[in-house]
Structure formats: C-alpha cells, structure tokens
Amino acid sequence: MNIKLIYISKNKSNNIELLVEDYEKKINHFISYSSIGLKNKNQKTEKKLIQKSESDLILKNIKSNDLVILLDEKGKEFSTMDFSKFISNKMMNRTKNIVFLIGGAYGFSTEFKDKFKLKIALSKFTFSHDLARLFFSEQLYRSLTIINNIPYHNQ
C-alpha cells in the first residue's frame, strides 16, 4: 500500500519539519509513504479564486485510481484505535493508493468536498498546516505500530 499526503504549503517551520521527517522515516519502515507540499502561486485575494487554484494544483497530483481522503474539521472523527482499524482494513482490502489532503487557509471549496466523499477530522480544532502534518504523521505511525503489534501505543 502507498499512502501520500498532499498539502497546500506556504512557509514551513524548521522545528516541526524535523519532527515530521522523523515520523515519515518511521512510517516508511511499514509502508510506502510520501508527502508533497504544493505552493499556490496565485496572488488573488478572493477566497473562491484561491480555493479553485488550490483545487487545480491538488488535482494535478491525484490519479484516477487513488482513494482520496480530505482532512477536514467537519469530517468523521476517529479514535486512534478506530483509525488504526480503518488503515488496517484498507491494507487487507488491498487498497493500493490512499491520498490524504490538507487544504489551504480557506479549506476546500464545496465543489471539491462534493467530489471526494471521504473526510476525516484530526480534531474539531483548526491547526496550521505544519501542525496538521505533524499530528497526521504521528497518528499514521501510531496506527501502523498498532497494526504490527509494536509497543508504542498504550491502551
């Protein structure tokens, strides 16, 4: 299974970047994992135009056979164990490519959300992109350790 995280990026925090890179290395011991930061060069100030531009950037990086999941505060909330079961289920069903998406500052447009039905909330809180990447990568790593019976998660 391949998992990819695509996110709209502006500036990265070097401190958080080191932590994210550490989790990405750990995740790659279990599955093929990559993350791609896309920079929106559109200088428009209108929310809908920015969302459209970001959607177009993201769509260029998605294949038709990818299972796409939006990370969205209004998405389904999982416990760590439930997320682990979700990932395990996708592995057992031989899902080849899963792509998780983090939108820009204005989030995803309604049209974009309608295109992809699966949505997961990291929390009801809103996070910066860097923190969302960190929390997501840690939870993915934690889930993979649970699936592989490696002591990391305490339940």
C-alpha positions as YAML, in Angstrom:
chain: A
units: angstrom
residues:
- id: 1
  name: MET
  ca: [0.00, 0.00, 0.00]
- id: 2
  name: ASN
  ca: [1.10, 3.54, -0.76]
- id: 3
  name: ILE
  ca: [-0.01, 6.50, 1.29]
- id: 4
  name: LYS
  ca: [0.58, 10.05, 0.19]
- id: 5
  name: LEU
  ca: [-0.18, 13.29, 1.99]
- id: 6
  name: ILE
  ca: [-0.74, 16.31, -0.25]
- id: 7
  name: TYR
  ca: [-0.97, 19.69, 1.42]
- id: 8
  name: ILE
  ca: [-1.05, 23.33, 0.44]
- id: 9
  name: SER
  ca: [2.05, 24.93, 1.86]
- id: 10
  name: LYS
  ca: [3.30, 28.43, 2.48]
- id: 11
  name: ASN
  ca: [6.10, 28.59, 4.99]
- id: 12
  name: LYS
  ca: [7.42, 25.62, 6.88]
- id: 13
  name: SER
  ca: [8.60, 25.65, 10.45]
- id: 14
  name: ASN
  ca: [12.05, 24.07, 10.56]
- id: 15
  name: ASN
  ca: [11.40, 22.68, 14.03]
- id: 16
  name: ILE
  ca: [8.18, 20.96, 13.02]
- id: 17
  name: GLU
  ca: [9.73, 19.85, 9.73]
- id: 18
  name: LEU
  ca: [12.35, 17.84, 11.62]
- id: 19
  name: LEU
  ca: [9.66, 16.07, 13.63]
- id: 20
  name: VAL
  ca: [7.55, 15.35, 10.53]
- id: 21
  name: GLU
  ca: [10.59, 13.98, 8.68]
- id: 22
  name: ASP
  ca: [11.34, 11.70, 11.63]
- id: 23
  name: TYR
  ca: [7.82, 10.24, 11.54]
- id: 24
  name: GLU
  ca: [7.95, 9.91, 7.76]
- id: 25
  name: LYS
  ca: [11.11, 7.79, 8.04]
- id: 26
  name: LYS
  ca: [9.45, 5.60, 10.67]
- id: 27
  name: ILE
  ca: [6.29, 5.21, 8.57]
- id: 28
  name: ASN
  ca: [8.36, 4.10, 5.58]
- id: 29
  name: HIS
  ca: [9.52, 1.07, 7.57]
- id: 30
  name: PHE
  ca: [5.96, -0.24, 7.26]
- id: 31
  name: ILE
  ca: [4.54, 1.16, 4.01]
- id: 32
  name: SER
  ca: [5.47, 3.43, 1.14]
- id: 33
  name: TYR
  ca: [4.74, 6.96, 2.34]
- id: 34
  name: SER
  ca: [5.39, 10.38, 0.86]
- id: 35
  name: SER
  ca: [4.21, 13.93, 1.38]
- id: 36
  name: ILE
  ca: [4.02, 16.71, -1.15]
- id: 37
  name: GLY
  ca: [3.73, 20.39, -0.30]
- id: 38
  name: LEU
  ca: [2.17, 22.45, -3.07]
- id: 39
  name: LYS
  ca: [2.68, 26.19, -3.23]
- id: 40
  name: ASN
  ca: [-0.17, 28.25, -4.63]
- id: 41
  name: LYS
  ca: [1.42, 30.96, -6.73]
- id: 42
  name: ASN
  ca: [-1.97, 32.56, -7.38]
- id: 43
  name: GLN
  ca: [-1.88, 36.04, -5.87]
- id: 44
  name: LYS
  ca: [-5.66, 36.55, -5.96]
- id: 45
  name: THR
  ca: [-7.28, 37.69, -2.76]
- id: 46
  name: GLU
  ca: [-10.78, 36.36, -3.37]
- id: 47
  name: LYS
  ca: [-11.48, 33.20, -1.36]
- id: 48
  name: LYS
  ca: [-13.22, 31.29, -4.18]
- id: 49
  name: LEU
  ca: [-10.40, 32.00, -6.65]
- id: 50
  name: ILE
  ca: [-7.79, 30.86, -4.16]
- id: 51
  name: GLN
  ca: [-9.74, 27.66, -3.42]
- id: 52
  name: LYS
  ca: [-10.14, 27.00, -7.17]
- id: 53
  name: SER
  ca: [-6.44, 27.49, -7.79]
- id: 54
  name: GLU
  ca: [-5.51, 25.20, -4.90]
- id: 55
  name: SER
  ca: [-8.00, 22.56, -6.06]
- id: 56
  name: ASP
  ca: [-6.45, 22.59, -9.53]
- id: 57
  name: LEU
  ca: [-2.97, 22.15, -8.02]
- id: 58
  name: ILE
  ca: [-4.12, 19.20, -5.93]
- id: 59
  name: LEU
  ca: [-5.99, 17.52, -8.78]
- id: 60
  name: LYS
  ca: [-2.82, 17.50, -10.90]
- id: 61
  name: ASN
  ca: [-1.26, 15.27, -8.23]
- id: 62
  name: ILE
  ca: [-4.08, 12.74, -7.91]
- id: 63
  name: LYS
  ca: [-4.55, 9.67, -10.07]
- id: 64
  name: SER
  ca: [-7.98, 8.34, -11.03]
- id: 65
  name: ASN
  ca: [-7.47, 5.12, -9.03]
- id: 66
  name: ASP
  ca: [-6.38, 6.88, -5.81]
- id: 67
  name: LEU
  ca: [-8.59, 6.66, -2.75]
- id: 68
  name: VAL
  ca: [-8.76, 10.33, -1.75]
- id: 69
  name: ILE
  ca: [-9.50, 11.37, 1.83]
- id: 70
  name: LEU
  ca: [-9.84, 15.00, 2.85]
- id: 71
  name: LEU
  ca: [-8.55, 16.03, 6.26]
- id: 72
  name: ASP
  ca: [-11.31, 18.40, 7.25]
- id: 73
  name: GLU
  ca: [-12.54, 19.62, 10.63]
- id: 74
  name: LYS
  ca: [-16.09, 18.62, 9.67]
- id: 75
  name: GLY
  ca: [-15.03, 15.09, 8.72]
- id: 76
  name: LYS
  ca: [-15.56, 11.89, 10.66]
- id: 77
  name: GLU
  ca: [-13.73, 11.77, 13.95]
- id: 78
  name: PHE
  ca: [-11.74, 8.66, 14.81]
- id: 79
  name: SER
  ca: [-10.11, 7.45, 17.98]
- id: 80
  name: THR
  ca: [-6.56, 6.22, 17.49]
- id: 81
  name: MET
  ca: [-7.77, 2.61, 17.63]
- id: 82
  name: ASP
  ca: [-10.53, 3.30, 15.10]
- id: 83
  name: PHE
  ca: [-8.10, 5.00, 12.73]
- id: 84
  name: SER
  ca: [-5.78, 2.03, 13.09]
- id: 85
  name: LYS
  ca: [-8.65, -0.32, 12.18]
- id: 86
  name: PHE
  ca: [-9.52, 1.91, 9.22]
- id: 87
  name: ILE
  ca: [-5.94, 1.73, 7.89]
- id: 88
  name: SER
  ca: [-5.75, -1.99, 8.59]
- id: 89
  name: ASN
  ca: [-8.99, -2.54, 6.69]
- id: 90
  name: LYS
  ca: [-7.62, -0.65, 3.69]
- id: 91
  name: MET
  ca: [-4.46, -2.79, 3.82]
- id: 92
  name: MET
  ca: [-6.45, -6.03, 3.99]
- id: 93
  name: ASN
  ca: [-8.70, -4.91, 1.14]
- id: 94
  name: ARG
  ca: [-5.53, -4.31, -0.86]
- id: 95
  name: THR
  ca: [-6.22, -0.62, -1.37]
- id: 96
  name: LYS
  ca: [-3.23, 0.35, -3.48]
- id: 97
  name: ASN
  ca: [-3.04, 4.14, -3.13]
- id: 98
  name: ILE
  ca: [-4.51, 6.36, -0.44]
- id: 99
  name: VAL
  ca: [-4.09, 10.11, -0.74]
- id: 100
  name: PHE
  ca: [-4.85, 12.33, 2.24]
- id: 101
  name: LEU
  ca: [-5.33, 16.04, 1.54]
- id: 102
  name: ILE
  ca: [-4.83, 19.16, 3.65]
- id: 103
  name: GLY
  ca: [-6.34, 22.25, 2.05]
- id: 104
  name: GLY
  ca: [-5.17, 25.83, 2.14]
- id: 105
  name: ALA
  ca: [-6.03, 28.59, 4.58]
- id: 106
  name: TYR
  ca: [-9.61, 28.75, 3.28]
- id: 107
  name: GLY
  ca: [-10.04, 24.99, 3.26]
- id: 108
  name: PHE
  ca: [-11.68, 23.10, 0.42]
- id: 109
  name: SER
  ca: [-14.44, 24.54, -1.73]
- id: 110
  name: THR
  ca: [-17.90, 22.97, -1.56]
- id: 111
  name: GLU
  ca: [-17.42, 21.63, -5.09]
- id: 112
  name: PHE
  ca: [-14.14, 19.99, -4.14]
- id: 113
  name: LYS
  ca: [-15.67, 18.46, -0.99]
- id: 114
  name: ASP
  ca: [-18.52, 17.08, -3.09]
- id: 115
  name: LYS
  ca: [-16.03, 15.44, -5.46]
- id: 116
  name: PHE
  ca: [-14.42, 13.43, -2.64]
- id: 117
  name: LYS
  ca: [-16.83, 11.94, -0.13]
- id: 118
  name: LEU
  ca: [-14.36, 10.60, 2.47]
- id: 119
  name: LYS
  ca: [-13.44, 13.17, 5.09]
- id: 120
  name: ILE
  ca: [-11.59, 12.67, 8.36]
- id: 121
  name: ALA
  ca: [-11.22, 15.24, 11.14]
- id: 122
  name: LEU
  ca: [-7.96, 15.38, 13.06]
- id: 123
  name: SER
  ca: [-9.89, 17.40, 15.64]
- id: 124
  name: LYS
  ca: [-12.60, 19.99, 15.85]
- id: 125
  name: PHE
  ca: [-9.78, 22.47, 16.37]
- id: 126
  name: THR
  ca: [-8.24, 24.24, 13.39]
- id: 127
  name: PHE
  ca: [-4.48, 23.70, 13.03]
- id: 128
  name: SER
  ca: [-1.74, 25.28, 10.96]
- id: 129
  name: HIS
  ca: [-0.66, 23.13, 8.02]
- id: 130
  name: ASP
  ca: [2.59, 22.25, 9.75]
- id: 131
  name: LEU
  ca: [0.85, 21.08, 12.90]
- id: 132
  name: ALA
  ca: [-1.78, 19.17, 10.90]
- id: 133
  name: ARG
  ca: [1.03, 17.37, 9.06]
- id: 134
  name: LEU
  ca: [2.75, 16.57, 12.34]
- id: 135
  name: PHE
  ca: [-0.41, 15.27, 14.03]
- id: 136
  name: PHE
  ca: [-1.38, 13.25, 10.96]
- id: 137
  name: SER
  ca: [2.04, 11.67, 10.52]
- id: 138
  name: GLU
  ca: [2.25, 10.78, 14.21]
- id: 139
  name: GLN
  ca: [-1.21, 9.19, 14.16]
- id: 140
  name: LEU
  ca: [-0.40, 7.25, 10.99]
- id: 141
  name: TYR
  ca: [2.81, 5.98, 12.57]
- id: 142
  name: ARG
  ca: [0.95, 5.11, 15.78]
- id: 143
  name: SER
  ca: [-1.67, 3.22, 13.77]
- id: 144
  name: LEU
  ca: [0.97, 1.25, 11.92]
- id: 145
  name: THR
  ca: [2.66, 0.25, 15.18]
- id: 146
  name: ILE
  ca: [-0.70, -0.96, 16.49]
- id: 147
  name: ILE
  ca: [-1.32, -2.97, 13.32]
- id: 148
  name: ASN
  ca: [2.16, -4.51, 13.60]
- id: 149
  name: ASN
  ca: [1.96, -5.18, 17.37]
- id: 150
  name: ILE
  ca: [4.87, -2.89, 18.16]
- id: 151
  name: PRO
  ca: [4.75, -1.33, 21.62]
- id: 152
  name: TYR
  ca: [4.30, 2.40, 21.10]
- id: 153
  name: HIS
  ca: [0.62, 3.00, 21.81]
- id: 154
  name: ASN
  ca: [-0.57, 2.46, 25.37]
- id: 155
  name: GLN
  ca: [-4.19, 1.42, 25.65]
...
